[in-house]
Amino acid sequence: MHLTLLPDPMAVCRLPADAALPPDILDAGFCSVTRTPEELSIVLPADRAQIGWKTETGWRMLQARGPLDFELTGIVAGLTAPLAAAGLPVFVVSTFDTDYLLVRTDRLDAAVATLREAGHEVERVKSENLYPLIG
């Protein structure tokens, strides 16, 4: 699998299930919104998280090259299994076209090395210079 490390530090946020969606939230660039009966979950660039939200920061995002066909199986498992075996936490967001892995910023080098050792290709976007990568 070909993965691209995206440049923005990311946040995973939780709001009450009945919370209103902020009106400009979809202008954040990447934004994933999921509402369940228990919560409103938002993944977006860390600088877009709002005061008062329960927020987990310190994530970086890897994008699988897509679009990925719905008939493909084991994509997420193939990406997350090596990370789990290495004891590296991961948060996954799936879209119609592809999958995104969020890994902890302080474990980014280990995650990239683990993915590469598992046979995946990992590259940076051209503007990426925030964190050094192994290899």
Backbone as CSV, one residue per row, in Angstrom:
resi,resn,N_x,N_y,N_z,CA_x,CA_y,CA_z,C_x,C_y,C_z
1,MET,0.859,-1.182,0.000,0.000,0.000,0.000,0.896,1.232,0.000
2,HIS,0.502,2.226,-0.748,1.219,3.499,-0.812,0.524,4.479,0.139
3,LEU,1.281,5.061,1.073,0.742,6.005,2.046,1.450,7.342,1.911
4,THR,0.718,8.411,2.153,1.282,9.751,2.159,1.083,10.360,3.537
5,LEU,2.178,10.844,4.125,2.097,11.552,5.400,1.638,12.975,5.121
6,LEU,0.511,13.345,5.672,-0.050,14.679,5.459,0.541,15.657,6.476
7,PRO,0.620,16.951,6.125,1.400,17.887,6.937,0.765,18.384,8.230
8,ASP,-0.558,18.419,8.311,-1.191,19.068,9.460,-1.223,18.176,10.694
9,PRO,-0.818,18.711,11.864,-1.105,18.008,13.124,-2.634,17.927,13.260
10,MET,-3.122,16.783,13.722,-4.559,16.551,13.756,-5.069,16.418,15.191
11,ALA,-6.374,16.580,15.347,-7.053,16.407,16.631,-8.270,15.516,16.428
12,VAL,-8.559,14.733,17.451,-9.769,13.921,17.496,-10.611,14.505,18.623
13,CYS,-11.830,14.928,18.302,-12.661,15.661,19.260,-13.983,14.939,19.493
14,ARG,-14.493,15.096,20.713,-15.785,14.513,21.080,-16.675,15.604,21.637
15,LEU,-17.873,15.661,21.106,-18.892,16.582,21.600,-20.113,15.761,21.994
16,PRO,-21.034,16.351,22.747,-22.268,15.629,23.063,-23.012,15.238,21.786
17,ALA,-23.740,14.171,21.853,-24.454,13.645,20.683,-25.389,14.675,20.054
18,ASP,-25.954,15.556,20.862,-26.910,16.529,20.338,-26.280,17.887,20.028
19,ALA,-24.959,17.970,20.078,-24.280,19.244,19.815,-24.507,19.683,18.371
20,ALA,-24.618,20.985,18.189,-24.730,21.533,16.835,-23.359,21.496,16.178
21,LEU,-23.353,21.224,14.909,-22.113,21.227,14.153,-21.712,22.677,13.892
22,PRO,-20.482,23.065,14.280,-20.074,24.453,14.021,-20.215,24.778,12.529
23,PRO,-20.707,25.966,12.199,-21.051,26.275,10.810,-19.871,26.238,9.835
24,ASP,-18.648,26.527,10.286,-17.514,26.566,9.367,-16.639,25.312,9.440
25,ILE,-17.113,24.279,10.093,-16.297,23.093,10.344,-15.850,22.412,9.048
26,LEU,-16.675,22.425,8.042,-16.323,21.748,6.796,-15.319,22.534,5.954
27,ASP,-14.946,23.728,6.409,-13.924,24.525,5.737,-12.529,24.206,6.261
28,ALA,-12.393,23.188,7.074,-11.139,22.892,7.768,-10.103,22.198,6.897
29,GLY,-10.373,21.968,5.624,-9.480,21.126,4.834,-9.943,19.700,5.035
30,PHE,-9.183,18.896,5.768,-9.662,17.568,6.133,-10.578,17.713,7.329
31,CYS,-11.720,17.062,7.260,-12.650,17.037,8.382,-13.502,15.787,8.250
32,SER,-13.568,15.015,9.314,-14.444,13.852,9.347,-15.392,14.021,10.520
33,VAL,-16.667,13.904,10.246,-17.692,14.097,11.271,-18.544,12.837,11.339
34,THR,-18.699,12.302,12.546,-19.550,11.138,12.757,-20.457,11.408,13.950
35,ARG,-21.743,11.276,13.729,-22.700,11.423,14.826,-23.303,10.055,15.119
36,THR,-23.291,9.678,16.390,-23.934,8.448,16.851,-24.915,8.843,17.954
37,PRO,-25.712,7.906,18.442,-26.586,8.248,19.569,-25.811,8.663,20.825
38,GLU,-24.517,8.312,20.901,-23.714,8.600,22.095,-22.809,9.817,21.965
39,GLU,-22.457,10.227,20.733,-21.463,11.289,20.590,-21.490,11.914,19.209
40,LEU,-20.847,13.065,19.117,-20.488,13.686,17.865,-18.963,13.693,17.842
41,SER,-18.377,12.966,16.913,-16.929,12.824,16.825,-16.434,13.586,15.608
42,ILE,-15.387,14.401,15.812,-14.848,15.222,14.732,-13.334,15.038,14.682
43,VAL,-12.812,14.773,13.487,-11.371,14.717,13.256,-11.051,15.860,12.310
44,LEU,-10.100,16.710,12.699,-9.775,17.880,11.901,-8.384,18.384,12.285
45,PRO,-7.817,19.328,11.520,-6.524,19.884,11.913,-6.600,20.438,13.340
46,ALA,-5.541,20.197,14.100,-5.538,20.552,15.522,-5.824,22.030,15.761
47,ASP,-5.381,22.894,14.867,-5.602,24.323,15.089,-7.053,24.745,14.867
48,ARG,-7.894,23.820,14.411,-9.318,24.115,14.211,-10.201,23.617,15.363
49,ALA,-9.612,22.855,16.303,-10.382,22.393,17.468,-10.772,23.608,18.308
50,GLN,-11.952,23.555,18.887,-12.461,24.711,19.616,-12.384,24.504,21.129
51,ILE,-12.226,25.614,21.827,-12.204,25.590,23.293,-13.531,25.027,23.780
52,GLY,-13.480,24.172,24.780,-14.681,23.564,25.332,-14.959,22.183,24.781
53,TRP,-14.298,21.803,23.686,-14.447,20.451,23.160,-13.524,19.506,23.921
54,LYS,-13.959,18.272,24.127,-13.053,17.238,24.627,-12.165,16.863,23.441
55,THR,-10.873,17.146,23.552,-9.980,17.052,22.402,-8.721,16.259,22.727
56,GLU,-8.379,15.358,21.832,-7.114,14.626,21.885,-6.258,15.159,20.737
57,THR,-5.178,15.853,21.067,-4.276,16.356,20.039,-3.049,15.454,19.966
58,GLY,-2.111,15.817,19.118,-0.880,15.045,19.016,-0.962,13.893,18.035
59,TRP,-1.735,14.048,16.984,-1.883,13.019,15.950,-1.336,13.522,14.633
60,ARG,-0.782,12.606,13.842,-0.414,12.872,12.444,-1.164,11.874,11.579
61,MET,-1.410,12.249,10.329,-2.280,11.444,9.485,-1.556,10.930,8.245
62,LEU,-1.764,9.644,7.979,-1.272,8.982,6.777,-2.464,8.624,5.911
63,GLN,-2.402,8.984,4.630,-3.492,8.718,3.695,-3.096,7.571,2.770
64,ALA,-3.955,6.562,2.673,-3.734,5.484,1.712,-4.083,6.000,0.324
65,ARG,-3.245,5.662,-0.641,-3.520,6.116,-2.007,-4.800,5.461,-2.486
66,GLY,-5.714,6.251,-2.935,-6.989,5.757,-3.420,-7.268,6.291,-4.794
67,PRO,-8.448,6.058,-5.285,-9.558,5.410,-4.585,-9.357,3.904,-4.465
68,LEU,-9.897,3.380,-3.378,-9.848,1.949,-3.100,-11.209,1.346,-3.419
69,ASP,-11.210,0.272,-4.153,-12.448,-0.399,-4.541,-13.106,-1.032,-3.318
70,PHE,-14.411,-0.976,-3.249,-15.146,-1.558,-2.129,-14.972,-3.071,-2.041
71,GLU,-14.597,-3.704,-3.127,-14.407,-5.163,-3.130,-13.077,-5.586,-2.511
72,LEU,-12.164,-4.639,-2.317,-10.882,-4.970,-1.698,-11.116,-5.323,-0.232
73,THR,-10.412,-6.331,0.242,-10.558,-6.731,1.644,-9.213,-6.654,2.348
74,GLY,-9.253,-6.415,3.634,-8.058,-6.453,4.455,-7.172,-5.233,4.386
75,ILE,-7.625,-4.156,3.767,-6.789,-2.954,3.650,-6.453,-2.401,5.042
76,VAL,-7.466,-2.122,5.831,-7.234,-1.546,7.161,-6.466,-2.531,8.038
77,ALA,-6.827,-3.809,7.974,-6.121,-4.819,8.775,-4.647,-4.885,8.390
78,GLY,-4.357,-4.815,7.101,-2.973,-4.869,6.644,-2.151,-3.678,7.102
79,LEU,-2.800,-2.565,7.325,-2.112,-1.370,7.802,-2.015,-1.330,9.329
80,THR,-3.079,-1.741,9.995,-3.093,-1.610,11.452,-2.441,-2.781,12.180
81,ALA,-2.449,-3.970,11.590,-1.865,-5.135,12.281,-0.391,-4.940,12.634
82,PRO,0.454,-4.453,11.706,1.855,-4.250,12.089,2.015,-3.187,13.183
83,LEU,1.178,-2.162,13.131,1.246,-1.123,14.157,0.823,-1.679,15.517
84,ALA,-0.234,-2.488,15.527,-0.682,-3.109,16.779,0.399,-4.034,17.341
85,ALA,1.027,-4.817,16.467,2.078,-5.735,16.912,3.259,-4.975,17.512
86,ALA,3.488,-3.747,17.036,4.569,-2.918,17.557,4.135,-2.078,18.759
87,GLY,2.868,-2.236,19.185,2.367,-1.483,20.336,2.126,-0.013,20.037
88,LEU,1.816,0.294,18.790,1.598,1.685,18.384,0.109,1.960,18.207
89,PRO,-0.441,2.912,18.967,-1.869,3.226,18.829,-2.173,3.836,17.471
90,VAL,-3.366,3.579,16.987,-3.797,4.109,15.707,-5.290,4.431,15.782
91,PHE,-5.677,5.470,15.086,-7.082,5.858,14.954,-7.353,5.876,13.464
92,VAL,-8.384,5.198,13.008,-8.654,5.033,11.582,-9.902,5.816,11.178
93,VAL,-9.797,6.496,10.050,-10.941,7.147,9.425,-11.045,6.592,8.016
94,SER,-12.207,6.099,7.671,-12.436,5.595,6.317,-13.432,6.490,5.610
95,THR,-13.178,6.698,4.318,-14.075,7.497,3.492,-14.520,6.646,2.307
96,PHE,-15.315,7.207,1.444,-15.777,6.493,0.263,-14.602,6.042,-0.594
97,ASP,-13.572,6.896,-0.721,-12.453,6.617,-1.613,-11.247,5.942,-0.984
98,THR,-11.009,6.181,0.311,-9.752,5.688,0.877,-9.813,5.587,2.393
99,ASP,-8.663,5.272,2.980,-8.529,5.151,4.433,-7.421,6.072,4.915
100,TYR,-7.580,6.550,6.144,-6.597,7.418,6.781,-6.221,6.799,8.117
101,LEU,-4.930,6.794,8.420,-4.443,6.325,9.715,-3.921,7.527,10.477
102,LEU,-4.384,7.692,11.687,-3.813,8.710,12.557,-2.927,7.992,13.567
103,VAL,-1.684,8.455,13.668,-0.735,7.894,14.628,-0.241,9.025,15.514
104,ARG,0.173,8.687,16.711,0.655,9.687,17.655,1.916,10.354,17.120
105,THR,1.973,11.659,17.204,3.117,12.417,16.715,4.413,11.937,17.356
106,ASP,4.387,11.677,18.653,5.622,11.255,19.326,6.037,9.829,18.963
107,ARG,5.213,9.101,18.230,5.540,7.742,17.779,5.559,7.658,16.248
108,LEU,5.585,8.816,15.597,5.500,8.865,14.143,6.653,8.122,13.471
109,ASP,7.878,8.382,13.901,9.017,7.702,13.271,8.901,6.188,13.414
110,ALA,8.499,5.720,14.588,8.339,4.275,14.803,7.219,3.719,13.926
111,ALA,6.136,4.468,13.792,5.019,4.005,12.966,5.429,3.918,11.495
112,VAL,6.115,4.935,11.008,6.558,4.922,9.615,7.525,3.771,9.379
113,ALA,8.482,3.578,10.282,9.434,2.473,10.131,8.714,1.129,10.144
114,THR,7.734,0.973,11.021,6.969,-0.277,11.112,6.193,-0.530,9.830
115,LEU,5.557,0.483,9.309,4.802,0.329,8.060,5.729,-0.018,6.899
116,ARG,6.875,0.634,6.850,7.840,0.324,5.786,8.358,-1.108,5.908
117,GLU,8.660,-1.526,7.122,9.122,-2.905,7.342,8.062,-3.916,6.919
118,ALA,6.788,-3.520,7.014,5.685,-4.406,6.606,5.452,-4.354,5.092
119,GLY,6.276,-3.593,4.375,6.172,-3.558,2.916,5.392,-2.403,2.334
120,HIS,4.961,-1.480,3.175,4.204,-0.324,2.687,5.165,0.808,2.325
121,GLU,4.781,1.576,1.327,5.564,2.740,0.922,4.978,3.956,1.621
122,VAL,5.849,4.767,2.237,5.391,5.970,2.934,6.186,7.155,2.401
123,GLU,5.458,8.184,1.954,6.121,9.404,1.490,5.487,10.606,2.159
124,ARG,6.210,11.695,2.119,5.693,12.951,2.635,5.094,13.771,1.500
125,VAL,4.146,14.639,1.830,3.731,15.628,0.837,4.893,16.598,0.689
126,LYS,4.990,17.255,-0.430,6.164,18.077,-0.726,6.416,19.184,0.285
127,SER,5.385,19.733,0.905,5.575,20.824,1.854,5.909,20.338,3.258
128,GLU,5.944,19.035,3.458,6.160,18.469,4.789,7.601,18.673,5.229
129,ASN,7.799,19.328,6.358,9.135,19.450,6.938,9.059,19.584,8.447
130,LEU,7.927,19.231,9.034,7.740,19.412,10.456,8.446,18.355,11.291
131,TYR,8.504,17.140,10.805,9.053,16.042,11.589,9.963,15.193,10.717
132,PRO,11.131,14.807,11.240,12.010,13.935,10.444,11.421,12.532,10.350
133,LEU,11.705,11.868,9.241,11.272,10.496,9.063,12.470,9.585,8.898
134,ILE,12.334,8.376,9.330,13.372,7.380,9.139,13.398,7.014,7.668
135,GLY,14.568,6.831,7.108,14.700,6.367,5.714,14.621,7.490,4.799
